[in-house]
């Protein structure tokens, strides 16, 4: 098995900046959850409010869930944008921006207390992520073909 050196393209900086922007979005979502905790009286370390104990439980839980879902998806997004960006830095960065904007609207929609609202514009995050998966797969295929030939 031969080792492979990977050279990062000069445009890879855009990929890195996408991660910085996602971090900023994530911190903003965390602040929104913190504000909701105070407003709806849901103390730490309680993850979700109980409807029988809090009449605003559903609204708080939707805000919390919007952030939690973004945290759950973050590792896959990070890996796909970083790996796909090696072969396709500009496409991956652009898809990353679409993903971040869609995640913002996903969170905002969820925060209305009507879970279906998360998918109006926010549902585009799934398409952007699929595009990133294709970019990462393209890079993997490129490496396999290069080793075979």
C-alpha positions in Angstrom: 0.0 0.0 0.0 1.5 3.3 -1.1 1.2 6.4 1.0 -0.3 9.5 -0.6 0.7 13.1 0.1 -2.2 15.5 -0.2 -1.5 19.1 -1.2 -4.1 21.6 -0.2 -5.3 23.9 -3.0 -4.8 27.7 -2.4 -8.7 28.0 -2.3 -8.8 25.7 0.8 -8.9 28.8 3.0 -12.5 29.3 2.0 -13.3 25.9 3.4 -11.7 26.8 6.7 -13.6 30.1 6.8 -16.9 28.1 6.4 -16.0 26.3 9.6 -15.4 29.6 11.4 -18.8 30.9 10.2 -20.5 27.7 11.4 -18.9 28.1 14.8 -20.3 31.6 15.0 -23.8 30.3 14.1 -23.5 27.6 16.7 -22.5 30.1 19.4 -25.5 32.3 18.4 -27.8 29.3 18.7 -26.4 28.5 22.1 -27.1 32.0 23.2 -30.7 31.7 22.0 -31.1 28.6 24.1 -29.6 30.3 27.1 -32.1 33.2 26.7 -34.9 30.7 26.4 -33.8 29.0 29.5 -34.2 32.2 31.5 -37.4 33.2 29.8 -39.2 29.9 30.2 -37.5 29.0 33.5 -35.7 25.8 32.5 -32.6 25.6 34.7 -29.4 23.8 33.8 -28.8 20.8 33.5 -32.3 20.1 32.4 -32.1 19.3 28.7 -35.8 19.5 27.9 -38.8 21.0 29.8 -41.6 18.7 30.9 -45.0 19.8 29.7 -46.8 18.9 32.9 -44.4 21.2 34.8 -44.0 24.0 32.4 -46.8 25.5 30.2 -44.1 26.8 27.7 -42.3 23.5 27.5 -43.1 22.9 23.8 -41.7 26.3 22.7 -38.5 25.9 24.8 -38.1 22.3 23.6 -38.3 23.4 20.0 -35.6 26.0 20.5 -33.4 23.5 22.4 -34.1 20.9 19.7 -33.1 23.2 16.9 -29.7 23.7 18.5 -29.3 20.1 19.5 -30.1 18.9 16.0 -27.4 21.2 14.6 -24.9 19.9 17.1 -25.8 16.3 16.1 -25.2 17.1 12.4 -22.1 19.1 13.0 -19.5 16.3 12.9 -20.8 15.0 9.5 -20.9 18.5 8.1 -17.3 19.2 9.3 -15.9 16.0 7.9 -17.7 16.3 4.5 -16.7 20.0 4.0 -13.1 19.4 5.0 -12.6 16.2 3.0 -14.6 17.4 0.0 -12.8 20.7 0.1 -9.5 19.0 -0.7 -10.7 18.1 -4.2 -13.4 20.7 -4.7 -12.6 23.7 -2.4 -14.8 26.3 -4.0 -17.8 24.0 -4.5 -17.5 22.7 -1.0 -17.2 26.2 0.5 -20.2 27.3 -1.5 -22.2 24.3 -0.3 -21.0 25.0 3.2 -22.4 28.6 3.0 -25.7 27.2 1.7 -25.7 24.7 4.6 -25.0 27.4 7.2 -27.7 29.8 5.9 -30.2 26.9 5.7 -29.2 25.9 9.3 -29.9 29.4 10.5 -33.4 29.2 8.9 -33.9 25.6 10.3 -33.2 26.9 13.8 -35.4 30.0 13.3 -38.2 27.9 12.0 -38.0 25.4 14.8 -37.9 28.3 17.3 -41.4 29.3 16.4 -42.7 26.3 18.3 -44.1 24.8 15.1 -41.5 22.0 14.2 -42.6 21.9 10.5 -41.5 25.5 10.1 -37.9 24.3 10.3 -38.1 22.8 6.8 -39.4 25.7 4.8 -36.0 27.1 3.9 -34.1 25.1 6.5 -34.7 21.9 4.6 -32.1 23.1 2.1 -29.4 22.0 4.5 -30.0 18.4 3.6 -29.4 19.1 -0.1 -26.2 21.1 0.7 -25.0 18.2 2.9 -25.7 15.7 0.1 -23.7 17.9 -2.3 -20.8 17.8 0.3 -21.1 14.0 0.5 -20.7 13.9 -3.3 -17.6 16.2 -3.1 -16.0 14.0 -0.4 -16.9 10.8 -2.4 -15.3 12.3 -5.4 -12.1 12.9 -3.5 -12.1 9.3 -2.2 -12.7 7.9 -5.7 -9.9 10.1 -7.1 -7.5 8.6 -4.5 -8.6 5.1 -5.3 -8.3 5.5 -9.0 -4.9 7.2 -8.7 -3.6 4.3 -6.6 -5.0 1.7 -9.1 -3.6 3.3 -12.1 
